[in-house]
Amino acid sequence: MLARIYQPARTAMQSGKARTKKWVLEYEPEQPREIEPLMGWTASSDMRQQIVLDFDNKDEAVNYAEAHKIPYQLFEPQEPAPKAKSYSDNFRYDRKIPWSH
């Protein structure tokens, strides 16, 4: 019944940072998923996998877990290194990759 507390990363399909400000508490799966023989889908009888709680900040999530005596594991977000970009670099004559249409 271990829970994870983390800040979700943006998906590969997003260019913005929507839905990445909140903190999430979700339970680790207690048993592996099983393949159903009839349809071949994966199934699980673990109902706690369906519980996902959103919090505004990390402290609220940790306080909730401690108040309800839920063992948790906290994952700090990794901030990407900012890349220096300049619009004028698109038109440099010594570009590493040629610019063509």
HELIX and SHEET records of a PDB file:
HELIX    1   1 MET A   47  GLN A   50  5                                   4    
HELIX    2   2 LYS A   58  ALA A   67  1                                  10    
HELIX    3   3 TYR A   87  PHE A   91  5                                   5    
SHEET    1   A 4 VAL A  52  PHE A  55  0                                        
SHEET    2   A 4 TRP A  23  TYR A  27 -1                                        
SHEET    3   A 4 ALA A   3  TYR A   6 -1                                        
SHEET    4   A 4 TYR A  72  LEU A  74  1                                        
SHEET    1   B 2 GLU A  34  ILE A  35  0                                        
SHEET    2   B 2 THR A  42  ALA A  43 -1                                        
END                                                                             
